[in-house]
Amino acid sequence: MPKAPILGGSKKVDLDDEVFGVSFNGPLVHEVVVAELASRRRGTHATKTRGLVSGGGAKPYRQKGTGRARQGSTRSPQFAGGGVVFGPQPRHYTVKVNRKARRAALRCALSVHAERESLFGLDAGGFDAPSSKQAAELIAERRRGSVLVVLDASELDAGKSFRNLAGVTVLAHEDAAVADIVGAATLVASQSAIDALTTRAKKLERTTAGMEA
């Protein structure tokens, strides 16, 4: 059974081998990360076509006799201030990924940290009050580049302690996505967050009751 050391002590937290001991599937993780990052795009970008740009109601000059190409409006795309051809319009970037694939990718992301020994437990109850100094001392010797701290929503003191540190991101366990976990060089999680991530990443058991229904 894999284990993760707890910051600031010699104890270790037990990790579920079904979640933290699987082999890495690069294409699957890439698919899920792309879908997650795409879903964060608002898709509200827009440009005006020649029909939406104000002005341009009259011809800029007469049809014939000027030696120039005929023009019907100064709001055509070739004129400065004219409309945009094939510009971006509001759309969604949603990419569908099956729930089983998302859970499998989460297991891969967590297993990579466990294998590289870049996953650490955190005693969130050790923070009686917000203290960035205490948080910096805990992570000083363990951090490798960017740090993602995953906590339970009720562990406010620990969250406030870590969120002011440079290069450290604090997320609630329900908001921690595969892209966030894979993108962090060091993963720190409280016991309740580890339990929640384990539950979220575990395979769903097929029950006989559900099959009969």
N, C-alpha and C positions, 0 to 999 in steps of 0.2 A: 504494500500500500504506500503510495507516495505521501510525502510529508512536506510541510512548508514551515520554515522557522518564523517565530513571532518576533517582531521588532522589539528591541530593548530587553531581551531575555534569552534564556537558553531553551525554553520550551518550544515545542513544535505542534502544529495543528495537523490532524489527520485529513487526508484528501481522498475523495471517492475515486477509486481506480477506474470506474466506468466513465467518469467525466474527465479526470485529470491524467489518464494514462493511455489515451488513444493515439494512434499514429496520425501524422499531419497530412491533410488532403488539400494541397495548394489550390487546384482549380476550384474546388468547392468553396473554400474560404474567399477566394477572389470573387466568385459569383455573388456571394452574400454581401461582401464589402461594397461592391459596385452598387448593388441594390439599395443598401443602407445609405450610402452617400448620395445616390440619386434621389431618394425619398426626402432628403433634407433640402433639396432645391425647391424654392417656392414657385418658380416658373411664371413669375408675373412680368417678365420682360416683354416689351412691346415696342413697335415702331409704327410710324404713320405711312400709309400708302399715299399715292397721289390723290386718291379720293378723300383722304382725311386731312390733308394739309390745307390750311386756309389760304384764300387768295387764288389768283390764276384764272379768274373767270373770263378775262378777255384775251384775245390773241396778242402775243407780244409785238407782232408786226404783221403786215399784210401777207397774203398767201403767196403772191407772185411779185417779181420785179426787184427783189432785194439782192438776189444772188446767193442767198443763204437757204439752208434747208427749211422746209415748212415746219412751223411749230403751232400747236394749238393752245398751249398753256405754259406758263413759267413754272408750274409746279410739277412738270414732268421730271423723272429721275435724273436726266442729264443736266438739269439746271441746279445751281446752288439754292438751297432752301426747298428743293423739290421733295417728292415722296421717296421712300425707300423701296427698292425692288427685292422681293423675297426676304424681307427682314424678319427677325424673330417675333413671334406672336405668343400670347399666353398659352401655356400647355402644361401638362404634368409629365414627370419623369419616372413615374412608378414602374418598377421592374418586379414582376411576380416571382417569388421564390417560395417553395413549399416549406411548411413548418418543420417537417422532418429535416430538410436541408439546413434550415437555420439552426436547429438544435445541434445537428452534427458539426456545423461550422463553429458554433460556440464551444463545443467540446474540444475541437482541434485547437482553437485559440488558447483555451485554458491549459491544455496539455503542453503546448509549446512553452509557456511560462514555467510550468512545473518541471519540464525536462531541462530547461536552461537554468533552473534555479534562480529565476528572476521573480518568483512569486513569494510574497511574504504576508504573514498574518499580522493583525493589529489588534491590540487590546484597547478598544475604543472606550471602555469604561475607565481607563487610566487617566482620562482628561476630565478633571473636576471643573475646569473652566477653559475657554479658548486660550491656547498658548502656542504661537508660531515658533517660539524658541524651542519648546519641548518637541514639537513636530520635526523641526529641522535637525535636532540632535538624534532623533530616532532614525531618520532616513539618511543621515549624512554618509554613513559608511556602507550603506546597502544600495543606494541608487545607482542606476546605470542609464544616464541620459534622462529622457522624459519619464515622468511617473504618473500613473493613474491610481487614484485612491478610490476604492469602491466601498461605500458604507450603507448602512440602513438609514432611512429617513429620520429616525429618532435619535441618531448619534450626531447631534448638532455640534457639540463642543469639539469633537474630533474633526468634523468637517470644516469648521471655522478655523481650526488650527492649521490645517494643511492648505487651505485654498489661497492663502496669501503668499505661499512659497513659489518662487520662480520655477517654471518648468513642471509644475505639479497641477494636475487636473483632478477635481473631486466630483464624483458622480454617485447618485443613488443607484443601488443595484438594479432597479427596474429600468434605469436609463442607460446602463452600460451595454453598448452594442458590441458586436464582433469587431467592427472597424475601430472602436475605441480601445479595445483590449489588444488587438494585434498591433495597433499603432504605438502602443506604449512600450518603452524599453523595460520598465519595472512596474509590476502590478502589486499593489498593496490592498488587502481586503480584510475587513473585520470578520469575526466568526459568523455573525448573522448574515453578512453579505455573501460569504462563501457558501453557506447553507442555501441561501436563496438562488445563487447562480447554479449550484448543483441540482436543485429541484427543477430549475428552468431548462437545464441542459440534458437532463436524464431522458432516456427513451421512454415513450409511453407504453405501458404494458397492455396487451390485448386481454381483456377480461371475457370470461365465458358469458357473463351477463350481457355485456355489450354485443356479443356475437349473436346471442339468442334474440336480443331485441331487434 
